[in-house]
Amino acid sequence: MSKIIFNEHQVRQIESNPNVTSVSDRTIQYTYDFKVRAVKENLAGKGPVQIFTENGFDLEVIGTNKIQLSVARWRKIFNTHGELGFQEERRGKASTGRPSTKDVSAEKQLEKAEARIKYLEAELELPKKARRTRREGEEIVLESHEKYEVINHVIRKYQLKNMVSHLCKMADVSRSGYYEWIENIESRAIREEQDYQDYLLLKSIYDAKRGKIGYRGFYMALEDLLVTPMNHKKILRLMRRFNLFAKIRRANPYKNCAKATHAHRKIPNRLNRQFKQDEPGKVLLTDITYLPYGSGQTAYLSCVKDVATREIMAYELSTSLSMRIVFRTLAKLEASLGGNIHPEAMIHSDQGFHYTHPDFQELVKEMGLVQSMSRRGNCIDNAPMESFFGHFKDDVDYKEAVSLVDLKCMIDDYMMHYNTTRKQWDLKKMTPAQYRSHLIAT
């Protein structure tokens, strides 16, 4: 027996050659026509290496010694029996389909019994992932393609001859279905290889995003990389198959704000979760989040977000939770709007200390904005703003900042990226800046 052992990739490569009928991890079965042609060309003066090379075989995979021995054996058969000697070696000779009337010899019965045992052993060894999940106590049933896989594994591993019909009957599958499955091995191998290459591409994006990306994010990222975008259903299938699951954010609420006094006044929830807007600047959301950095230091980030475009219109970073952080945020918002205040403009927030403060409410009125507040303890009333802070904390390594200057640079870079280059699925796969232009144009 040959000392060369073929791996799965090499087996598929050899099986793809039209001059091959089947391949195991050690042996190759060639077609009748190729054997006859190889002998005749060898007798005419061609060497085994030249014959196999011209017929598309990779000699580095098969080995020069193996092909020389094969051609020598074929010449011996040809000299003794002629071309009929090769015909007798063919498997699966044509039959009428009627059951044989000949008595089965004891040797043949023993061979079939051994084949049955080997099949059942292989079925038990079949990887669990190839089986259907059943509830406890129910029988595990294999699909037809899984049975074909077991049959093929047994035949190739134990070099069984003329046992296809017997094994198919025992496994309760059709013989024709098995051969059809065999014919499609190459196409399945190509599909498997393509899936693996696509997985490597997804994995590179997944690692770059530190696992914090879902199928929609993959789809939009691939739009810029591929000429033909990958279907989102295929992305989902590959994510499940190769365990590329998006990491879920954990709630980490902060309540480090000063308590409200009697002078602070709550405002009704005028927005009432009407987050679907198609007019830029009509509904604005604001909130504050905390950012730990350096060696136990804490900074606070105040932002204003446009509901229609999801664009961050203004933001302010501070090491203090004094009223100055929201005043400076409103000043930047006013500068960003450039005096173009929507006649029905509204700014919505939670019931935090800053937003119930009389000075803040007075400044909002002076800017020509209507104020709205979430209900007490109901963060979903300001969900888009909370969602932005969640994505921000996923994407920015703010805890790695050693100083407030470093943190400010990180925030500036991310705000530019978020507004101008980060595509969003619900914005027709546009960036917030692109979607703003789209809404204005329409």
N, C-alpha and C positions, 0 to 999 in steps of 0.2 A: 504493500500500500504506500502511496506517495507520502512523503514527509511534509509536503506543502499543505497548509490548512488555509482555506479561503475564508475571509471575513464576509459579513453580510453585504457590504458594498461591492466587493469583488464578485460575489455570487450573482448579484443583480447585473453587474457589468458583463459577465460572461454569458448569462442567460439572454441578454439582449442581442447576442449574435445570432443571425438566422440559421447558422450551421449547427446550432446546439439545441438538443431536445430537453435536457434537464441537467442540473448541477447540484451536487452536494458540497459539503465543506471540504471534501478531499477528491472527489471524482467528477468527471465531465462525460456526459453521454452526447455523442455527435450524431448528426442525421445520416441516413443511409446514403443519400446523394453525395454528401461531402466526403464520406469514407471512400466511395468508389472513385470520385474525382481526385482525391489526394493520392490514392494508390497509383492511378494511371499517370498523374503528373510526376510522381516520384520515379516510376519506371521509365518516364521519358527524360529524366535527368535533373529534375528540380529537387532541391533538398527540403527536408521538413520545415526548417526555419522559414524559407522563402514561401512555401505553400501556406503556412499558417499566417504569416505576415500579410500576404496578398488577400487573405480572406477575413481580415479585420480583427485578428486576435492580438492581445497584448502579451508578448512573450515574457515580460517582467512579472506578470501576474501568474501565468500558467507555468512557466519554467521550461527551459530548453530541453532538459532531460525527459520531461513528461511527454512532449510532443514527439521526440525521437523514438521513444518506446512505443507510442501509439501507432506511428506510421509503420514501424517494424512489425508490430502485431497484425496490423491490417494487411500488410503484404503477405504474411504467412497464411492468413485466412484466405486471401484472394488466390494465392498459388494452389491451395488445397481444394477449396470449394468454389472458387469463382465469385461472381457477384451474389449468387444465392446464399453464400455464407454470411453476408451482411444482412440479408433479408430475414434470416432466421433469428437475428438478435433484436428485431423490432418488437416494441411493446404495443399492447392494445391492438392486435390484428382485428380486421373487420369481422364481424359476426352477424348472424341472421337475427339476433335478438331473442332467439328461443333458448330455453334452458338446455344445458347439456344432458344427454342421456347416458354418458359414460359414467361408470362407477368411479368415484373419487378414491384415489389410493390413500393408504394410511399415511404415507409421507406428505401428501398434499393436505390432508386433514390436519396433520400436525402443524404444517406451515401456516394454515389459516388460523389455527388456534393461537399460535405464537403472534401472528399479526394482530389478532384481536386483543391480546394482552398488552402488546406494545401500544396500540391505539388508546386503550383505556388508561394506561400509565401516562401517556402524553396528554390526554385530556385532563387528568388530575394536575399535571404540571403547568397547564395553561395559565398565563398570568391573570391575576384576579381582575385586572383592569379590562380584560377582554370578555368578562362575564357580566350578565345582567344582574343588577342588584335586586335581591329578593328579600322579603320579610323573613324573619326567623321562623324556621319550621317548614318553609316552602322549598320545593325542589329548584335547584339551579339549572336553567335551561340555556344551552348554547344556541346562538344564532347560526344560520347556515354558513355564513362566511367564516365564522369561528371554527366550525367543524371542518371546513375545507383547509383551514390553516393547520389544524391538528393532523389531518390525513397527509397533507404535503410534508409536514415535519416528520411523521413516522416513516414515510416512504424514503425520504432523503437521508434520514439519520441511520436507518437500518438496511438501506439498499434493497428494499423489497421489490420483487418482480411479479407482474401480473396480479397485483393485489388491489388495484384501484376499485374495481367493481365490488369486490368483497367488502372493502372498508366503507365504500359509499352506502352499500346496502345496510351494513351494520350501524352506520351513523344516521341512517334514514335521510339521506340526501341523494340527489340525482347525479349520475355519472357525468352527464352533459354539463350540469351546473359546475361540477368540479373542474372540468377542462376549460370551461369559459372563465372561471376564476383564475386558472393558471395562465391563460392568455392575457389577462389584464394585470398580471403581476408587474410588468414593466411600467404601465401607465400609473399604477398605484405608487410604485417606487419613485417615479418622477414627481408625482403630487406630494409625496412625503418629503422629498428633497426640497421642493418649492416652499412647503410649509415651514421647513426648518430654516431656510434662508429668510423668509418673512419674519419668523420668530426672532432671528438675530437682529434684524432691523428694529423690530418693536422693543427688544431688550435694550438696545443702545439708547433709545429714547426713554425707556423706563428708568434706566440707570441715571441718565442725565437729569431726570425729574425727581430722582430719589424715591421712586415708587409712588409718587403722588400724582397719578394721572389715570384717567379712565378711558373708555373706548372712544368717547367723543374727542377728548384731547389727542388721542392717537390719530384719529381721522384727520383732524385739522393740521396736525404736525406733518402727516404724510402727504397732505395736499401740496406742501411746498417742496417735498423731496421727490415725489413720483410724478411721472407724466400722466399716468392713469391712476386716480385715487383708489385705494383699497376699500372694498365694501365694508361698511361698519359691522355687518353680520359676520364676515370672515374675521375681523379684528376680535369680536367677542368670542368666536370659536377658538382662535389661537390663544387668547388670554386664558380661557378655561383650560385648554389642553396643556399649556406650559406654565400655569399657575402665576400669571401676571395680574395679581389683584391690587387694585388701588388701595393705598393706605388711608384709613378713615381718620379724620381729625377727632381728637378728644376734647370735650368741653373743658375750658379752663377759665371760668368767669372771674371777673375782678369787681370788687365793691369797695374801692379805696377812695371813695369820694366823701366830701363833707356832707353832713345831713342838712336837709332843707329846713328853713325856718318858717314861721307863720307868714312872713312877708312873701314867700315864694308861692306862685300861683300855677296850678295845673291847667293845661289847655286840653280841650276835647280832641279825640282821635278823628280829625277831619279827613284824613287820607283813607282810613278804613281798608288797608291792604290793597288798594287799587294800584298795583305795581306795574300794570301793563299800560304804558303811556307811549304815545307816538309823537309828542311835541317836546323837543329839547328845551330844557330850562323851566318846564312847567312844575315838575315835582322834584324836590331835592331832599336827600336824606343826609343826616349827620350823626356822628357818634364819636366816642373816644375809646381807645383801647390801650392797654399797657404793654410795654416791651422791656423785659429784663435783659440786661446786657452787661458786659464787662465782669467785674468781680462783685456781684450782688447789687449793681445799680439798676435803677428803673427809670424808663422814659415813657412819655405818653404821646400818643399820636391821635390828632383830631382830623377828621376828614369830612368832606362834603361830596356826595355822589349824585349824579343825575340819573334818575330812574329810567328815563327813556333810552339813553345811550350807554348807561352804565359807566360813564366817564367820571373820573375823579376830578372835580372842578377846582378843589382847593384842599390843602392839607397843611398842618402845622405840627412840629415836633417840639416837645418841651420836657424839662425835668421836673416841672411843677404842675399841680392840678389847680392852680389859681385861675381866676376868671380870664386872665390874659390869653390863655390858650384858645378859648372860643372867640374872643374878640379879634385876635389876629387871624383866625380862620375865616371869620366873616369878612374881614378887610380884604383878604386874598380872594375870596369868592366874588366880592364886588368888583375887584380889579379884573378878574377872569371874565366876568360877564360884560365888562366894558360899558355899563349903562344900559345894556339890552335886557331889561327885566321883563319877563313874561307878565302880561296883565293879570294872570291868574296864578302867579308863582306861589308855591307853597314849600316851606321847609319843615321836615318831619324829624322828630327825635324821640328818645325815651324820656322818662321823667327824672333824669339825673339832676343833680344839684345845679349844674351850669345852665341847663335849659329852662328850669323853673325860676331862675334868678330874674328879678325885675329889670336889671340893667340889660341883660341879654334880650329879653322880650321887647324892651323899648328899642334897642338897636335893630332888631328884626323888622319892627314896624317902620322905622325910618328908612330902611332899604326897600320898603314896598312889598314885603313878603308876608304871607299868611302863615301863622304857626300852627303846627299839629303835633300831638304827642301820642305815643303808644300807651296802651292800658298798663296799669301797674303790674310788674312781674311778667309781662307778656312780650318776650323778645321777638316772637314771630311777626309782630306788628311792624318791626323794622328789619325784616329778614334779609333784604338785599344788602344792607349795610353790614350786617353780621356775617353774611356770606363772603363779602369782600375781605373782611379782616381775617376770616378763616383761610382763604386762599393766600393772602399776603403772608401769614405765618407759616404756611406750608412751603412757599416758594423762596422766602428770604431767610438767610442764616443770621438773623438779627442777634442771636445769643452769642455769636462769634465776634461781634464788634467789641473792640477794646476801649473805644472812646465814643463820646457823643458825635464827634466829627465823622468817625467811621460809620456809625449808624445812620447819620444824615445822608451820607453818600449812597449807602445801600438803598435807603428809601427813595431818594431822587432817581436812582437808576431803575428801580422797580416801577415807580409811577410812570416813567417814560415808556417802559416796556409794556405796562398794563394798558395804557391809553392808546399806544400807537402800533404795537407789534403783536400783542397777545390776542389771538382770535377767540371768539366765543360762539358756541353752537347756536344759542338762541338769538344771536345777532346776525343770522344768515351767514354764519362763519366769517364775519368781518371783525375788525378791531373796533373798539368804541369810537375812535376818531373817524374811521371809515363809515361807521353806521350813522354818526352825526351828519356827515355830509350827505349820506343817502337819504336820511329823513328830510333834511332841508331841501334837497333836490326834488323830492316827491311831494 
